[in-house]
């Protein structure tokens, strides 16, 4: 299997990461909103976002001091595939 596919599979093997992808399905969201929405601490959310970002499932944009996350096209495809399982 190509390394990128292995990375994506490992990234989505963690249920909290799938929850984050699901939260981002409707559009861009500030990282500061995610802990309350998925019930994790800010440091835990940051670690999960780092894995998703590294594997090309999410992208980040700075808006002042806020980090705004959204799904990439790959992230949308992966989430769509997961939701059909």
VMD Tcl script that builds the backbone (N, CA, C; Angstrom):
set m [mol new atoms 255]
animate dup $m
set s [atomselect $m all]
$s set {name element resname resid chain x y z} {
  {N N UNK 1 A 0.836 -1.175 0.000}
  {CA C UNK 1 A 0.000 0.000 0.000}
  {C C UNK 1 A 0.888 1.248 0.000}
  {N N UNK 2 A 0.543 2.266 -0.780}
  {CA C UNK 2 A 1.337 3.506 -0.786}
  {C C UNK 2 A 1.342 4.160 0.596}
  {N N UNK 3 A 2.462 4.805 0.957}
  {CA C UNK 3 A 2.570 5.416 2.294}
  {C C UNK 3 A 1.450 6.393 2.626}
  {N N UNK 4 A 0.990 7.160 1.648}
  {CA C UNK 4 A -0.081 8.143 1.914}
  {C C UNK 4 A -1.359 7.448 2.351}
  {N N UNK 5 A -1.699 6.351 1.713}
  {CA C UNK 5 A -2.909 5.611 2.074}
  {C C UNK 5 A -2.776 5.053 3.483}
  {N N UNK 6 A -1.608 4.537 3.816}
  {CA C UNK 6 A -1.376 4.001 5.157}
  {C C UNK 6 A -1.558 5.115 6.195}
  {N N UNK 7 A -1.023 6.298 5.920}
  {CA C UNK 7 A -1.170 7.419 6.838}
  {C C UNK 7 A -2.616 7.818 7.044}
  {N N UNK 8 A -3.382 7.852 5.971}
  {CA C UNK 8 A -4.797 8.212 6.059}
  {C C UNK 8 A -5.554 7.168 6.867}
  {N N UNK 9 A -5.285 5.902 6.612}
  {CA C UNK 9 A -5.965 4.832 7.354}
  {C C UNK 9 A -5.633 4.929 8.839}
  {N N UNK 10 A -4.374 5.164 9.161}
  {CA C UNK 10 A -3.991 5.320 10.567}
  {C C UNK 10 A -4.665 6.542 11.180}
  {N N UNK 11 A -4.756 7.618 10.420}
  {CA C UNK 11 A -5.373 8.845 10.927}
  {C C UNK 11 A -6.844 8.632 11.264}
  {N N UNK 12 A -7.568 7.903 10.433}
  {CA C UNK 12 A -8.998 7.715 10.684}
  {C C UNK 12 A -9.285 6.521 11.592}
  {N N UNK 13 A -8.241 5.825 12.026}
  {CA C UNK 13 A -8.461 4.695 12.932}
  {C C UNK 13 A -8.802 5.160 14.348}
  {N N UNK 14 A -8.604 6.421 14.629}
  {CA C UNK 14 A -8.920 7.004 15.944}
  {C C UNK 14 A -10.314 7.640 15.866}
  {N N UNK 15 A -11.267 7.146 16.652}
  {CA C UNK 15 A -12.652 7.657 16.586}
  {C C UNK 15 A -12.777 9.166 16.806}
  {N N UNK 16 A -11.936 9.744 17.660}
  {CA C UNK 16 A -12.032 11.189 17.892}
  {C C UNK 16 A -11.690 11.982 16.635}
  {N N UNK 17 A -10.822 11.456 15.807}
  {CA C UNK 17 A -10.479 12.146 14.559}
  {C C UNK 17 A -11.654 12.116 13.589}
  {N N UNK 18 A -12.380 11.026 13.587}
  {CA C UNK 18 A -13.575 10.954 12.744}
  {C C UNK 18 A -14.605 11.963 13.253}
  {N N UNK 19 A -14.702 12.107 14.564}
  {CA C UNK 19 A -15.619 13.118 15.138}
  {C C UNK 19 A -15.226 14.520 14.683}
  {N N UNK 20 A -13.931 14.792 14.657}
  {CA C UNK 20 A -13.462 16.112 14.212}
  {C C UNK 20 A -13.821 16.318 12.741}
  {N N UNK 21 A -13.561 15.312 11.912}
  {CA C UNK 21 A -13.925 15.424 10.492}
  {C C UNK 21 A -15.421 15.675 10.348}
  {N N UNK 22 A -16.204 14.971 11.150}
  {CA C UNK 22 A -17.659 15.123 11.087}
  {C C UNK 22 A -18.072 16.549 11.474}
  {N N UNK 23 A -17.422 17.138 12.466}
  {CA C UNK 23 A -17.720 18.511 12.866}
  {C C UNK 23 A -17.392 19.511 11.757}
  {N N UNK 24 A -16.385 19.187 10.953}
  {CA C UNK 24 A -15.951 20.098 9.890}
  {C C UNK 24 A -16.722 19.904 8.586}
  {N N UNK 25 A -17.629 18.973 8.540}
  {CA C UNK 25 A -18.318 18.647 7.282}
  {C C UNK 25 A -19.142 19.805 6.729}
  {N N UNK 26 A -19.630 20.686 7.599}
  {CA C UNK 26 A -20.470 21.798 7.138}
  {C C UNK 26 A -19.664 23.039 6.799}
  {N N UNK 27 A -18.376 23.006 7.063}
  {CA C UNK 27 A -17.554 24.160 6.724}
  {C C UNK 27 A -16.497 24.451 7.765}
  {N N UNK 28 A -15.841 25.555 7.552}
  {CA C UNK 28 A -14.722 25.984 8.378}
  {C C UNK 28 A -15.150 26.211 9.834}
  {N N UNK 29 A -14.242 25.839 10.752}
  {CA C UNK 29 A -14.538 25.966 12.169}
  {C C UNK 29 A -13.262 26.321 12.923}
  {N N UNK 30 A -13.397 27.213 13.881}
  {CA C UNK 30 A -12.263 27.597 14.716}
  {C C UNK 30 A -11.880 26.413 15.615}
  {N N UNK 31 A -10.584 26.180 15.755}
  {CA C UNK 31 A -10.102 25.107 16.618}
  {C C UNK 31 A -10.589 25.279 18.048}
  {N N UNK 32 A -10.830 26.502 18.452}
  {CA C UNK 32 A -11.278 26.777 19.823}
  {C C UNK 32 A -12.678 26.227 20.099}
  {N N UNK 33 A -13.464 25.970 19.074}
  {CA C UNK 33 A -14.828 25.456 19.231}
  {C C UNK 33 A -14.872 23.932 19.361}
  {N N UNK 34 A -13.847 23.255 18.870}
  {CA C UNK 34 A -13.874 21.795 18.821}
  {C C UNK 34 A -13.865 21.095 20.182}
  {N N UNK 35 A -13.088 21.545 21.170}
  {CA C UNK 35 A -13.079 20.809 22.451}
  {C C UNK 35 A -14.474 20.639 23.060}
  {N N UNK 36 A -15.266 21.688 23.090}
  {CA C UNK 36 A -16.616 21.584 23.655}
  {C C UNK 36 A -17.524 20.707 22.808}
  {N N UNK 37 A -17.341 20.769 21.514}
  {CA C UNK 37 A -18.215 20.001 20.615}
  {C C UNK 37 A -17.955 18.507 20.660}
  {N N UNK 38 A -16.710 18.100 20.918}
  {CA C UNK 38 A -16.421 16.661 20.912}
  {C C UNK 38 A -16.003 16.126 22.278}
  {N N UNK 39 A -15.953 17.007 23.274}
  {CA C UNK 39 A -15.696 16.549 24.639}
  {C C UNK 39 A -14.256 16.169 24.935}
  {N N UNK 40 A -13.314 16.854 24.327}
  {CA C UNK 40 A -11.897 16.616 24.580}
  {C C UNK 40 A -11.239 17.898 25.056}
  {N N UNK 41 A -10.059 17.773 25.619}
  {CA C UNK 41 A -9.304 18.960 26.015}
  {C C UNK 41 A -8.714 19.621 24.777}
  {N N UNK 42 A -8.362 20.899 24.908}
  {CA C UNK 42 A -7.736 21.619 23.794}
  {C C UNK 42 A -6.439 20.942 23.345}
  {N N UNK 43 A -5.549 20.510 24.282}
  {CA C UNK 43 A -4.323 19.838 23.837}
  {C C UNK 43 A -4.601 18.542 23.053}
  {N N UNK 44 A -5.611 17.795 23.483}
  {CA C UNK 44 A -5.950 16.556 22.765}
  {C C UNK 44 A -6.459 16.871 21.359}
  {N N UNK 45 A -7.314 17.867 21.256}
  {CA C UNK 45 A -7.834 18.275 19.943}
  {C C UNK 45 A -6.679 18.724 19.050}
  {N N UNK 46 A -5.762 19.481 19.601}
  {CA C UNK 46 A -4.611 19.962 18.823}
  {C C UNK 46 A -3.782 18.805 18.274}
  {N N UNK 47 A -3.563 17.793 19.087}
  {CA C UNK 47 A -2.804 16.620 18.613}
  {C C UNK 47 A -3.539 15.900 17.490}
  {N N UNK 48 A -4.844 15.744 17.637}
  {CA C UNK 48 A -5.626 15.078 16.589}
  {C C UNK 48 A -5.625 15.909 15.299}
  {N N UNK 49 A -5.768 17.220 15.436}
  {CA C UNK 49 A -5.741 18.086 14.250}
  {C C UNK 49 A -4.388 18.014 13.550}
  {N N UNK 50 A -3.322 17.910 14.317}
  {CA C UNK 50 A -1.981 17.799 13.735}
  {C C UNK 50 A -1.870 16.550 12.862}
  {N N UNK 51 A -2.411 15.433 13.341}
  {CA C UNK 51 A -2.382 14.179 12.566}
  {C C UNK 51 A -3.225 14.328 11.301}
  {N N UNK 52 A -4.411 14.905 11.427}
  {CA C UNK 52 A -5.283 15.089 10.262}
  {C C UNK 52 A -4.654 16.030 9.238}
  {N N UNK 53 A -4.007 17.077 9.722}
  {CA C UNK 53 A -3.334 18.036 8.849}
  {C C UNK 53 A -2.162 17.381 8.121}
  {N N UNK 54 A -1.363 16.633 8.867}
  {CA C UNK 54 A -0.192 15.956 8.295}
  {C C UNK 54 A -0.591 14.984 7.179}
  {N N UNK 55 A -1.747 14.380 7.304}
  {CA C UNK 55 A -2.186 13.390 6.317}
  {C C UNK 55 A -3.117 13.957 5.259}
  {N N UNK 56 A -3.238 15.284 5.217}
  {CA C UNK 56 A -3.963 15.935 4.134}
  {C C UNK 56 A -5.474 15.873 4.216}
  {N N UNK 57 A -6.008 15.582 5.401}
  {CA C UNK 57 A -7.455 15.482 5.539}
  {C C UNK 57 A -8.104 16.815 5.902}
  {N N UNK 58 A -7.334 17.693 6.532}
  {CA C UNK 58 A -7.827 19.032 6.861}
  {C C UNK 58 A -6.788 20.056 6.442}
  {N N UNK 59 A -7.249 21.296 6.337}
  {CA C UNK 59 A -6.346 22.417 6.069}
  {C C UNK 59 A -6.624 23.486 7.111}
  {N N UNK 60 A -5.672 24.385 7.293}
  {CA C UNK 60 A -5.798 25.412 8.319}
  {C C UNK 60 A -5.559 26.780 7.695}
  {N N UNK 61 A -6.271 27.769 8.238}
  {CA C UNK 61 A -6.124 29.145 7.810}
  {C C UNK 61 A -6.108 30.007 9.063}
  {N N UNK 62 A -5.158 30.941 9.110}
  {CA C UNK 62 A -5.107 31.861 10.248}
  {C C UNK 62 A -6.072 33.012 10.019}
  {N N UNK 63 A -6.844 33.325 11.052}
  {CA C UNK 63 A -7.775 34.448 11.017}
  {C C UNK 63 A -7.516 35.241 12.298}
  {N N UNK 64 A -6.595 36.190 12.226}
  {CA C UNK 64 A -6.149 36.882 13.433}
  {C C UNK 64 A -5.386 35.893 14.298}
  {N N UNK 65 A -5.836 35.697 15.519}
  {CA C UNK 65 A -5.177 34.731 16.401}
  {C C UNK 65 A -5.856 33.371 16.376}
  {N N UNK 66 A -6.907 33.230 15.584}
  {CA C UNK 66 A -7.637 31.962 15.496}
  {C C UNK 66 A -7.136 31.101 14.345}
  {N N UNK 67 A -7.121 29.810 14.581}
  {CA C UNK 67 A -6.785 28.845 13.547}
  {C C UNK 67 A -8.101 28.220 13.072}
  {N N UNK 68 A -8.410 28.460 11.818}
  {CA C UNK 68 A -9.665 27.988 11.233}
  {C C UNK 68 A -9.382 26.725 10.417}
  {N N UNK 69 A -10.062 25.651 10.753}
  {CA C UNK 69 A -9.855 24.364 10.080}
  {C C UNK 69 A -11.034 24.039 9.180}
  {N N UNK 70 A -10.732 23.367 8.087}
  {CA C UNK 70 A -11.767 22.890 7.172}
  {C C UNK 70 A -11.275 21.613 6.508}
  {N N UNK 71 A -12.196 20.889 5.910}
  {CA C UNK 71 A -11.846 19.651 5.213}
  {C C UNK 71 A -11.186 19.962 3.873}
  {N N UNK 72 A -10.240 19.154 3.503}
  {CA C UNK 72 A -9.688 19.203 2.149}
  {C C UNK 72 A -10.592 18.342 1.270}
  {N N UNK 73 A -10.338 18.317 -0.014}
  {CA C UNK 73 A -11.127 17.438 -0.890}
  {C C UNK 73 A -10.917 15.979 -0.498}
  {N N UNK 74 A -9.702 15.630 -0.109}
  {CA C UNK 74 A -9.439 14.265 0.362}
  {C C UNK 74 A -10.225 13.998 1.644}
  {N N UNK 75 A -10.236 14.956 2.552}
  {CA C UNK 75 A -10.990 14.797 3.795}
  {C C UNK 75 A -12.470 14.600 3.547}
  {N N UNK 76 A -13.023 15.351 2.588}
  {CA C UNK 76 A -14.440 15.191 2.233}
  {C C UNK 76 A -14.709 13.799 1.673}
  {N N UNK 77 A -13.813 13.346 0.806}
  {CA C UNK 77 A -13.975 12.019 0.188}
  {C C UNK 77 A -13.903 10.923 1.244}
  {N N UNK 78 A -12.902 11.007 2.115}
  {CA C UNK 78 A -12.732 9.997 3.165}
  {C C UNK 78 A -13.950 9.989 4.091}
  {N N UNK 79 A -14.410 11.169 4.520}
  {CA C UNK 79 A -15.573 11.232 5.396}
  {C C UNK 79 A -16.814 10.679 4.703}
  {N N UNK 80 A -16.983 11.000 3.449}
  {CA C UNK 80 A -18.117 10.468 2.690}
  {C C UNK 80 A -18.061 8.944 2.625}
  {N N UNK 81 A -16.878 8.420 2.369}
  {CA C UNK 81 A -16.714 6.959 2.328}
  {C C UNK 81 A -17.017 6.317 3.684}
  {N N UNK 82 A -16.532 6.943 4.756}
  {CA C UNK 82 A -16.766 6.416 6.098}
  {C C UNK 82 A -18.251 6.397 6.410}
  {N N UNK 83 A -18.956 7.433 6.050}
  {CA C UNK 83 A -20.381 7.542 6.366}
  {C C UNK 83 A -21.206 6.498 5.609}
  {N N UNK 84 A -20.671 5.967 4.523}
  {CA C UNK 84 A -21.369 4.922 3.773}
  {C C UNK 84 A -21.111 3.531 4.315}
  {N N UNK 85 A -20.120 3.366 5.204}
  {CA C UNK 85 A -19.782 2.041 5.730}
  {C C UNK 85 A -20.873 1.482 6.565}
}
mol reanalyze $m
mol bondsrecalc $m
mol representation Tube
mol addrep $m
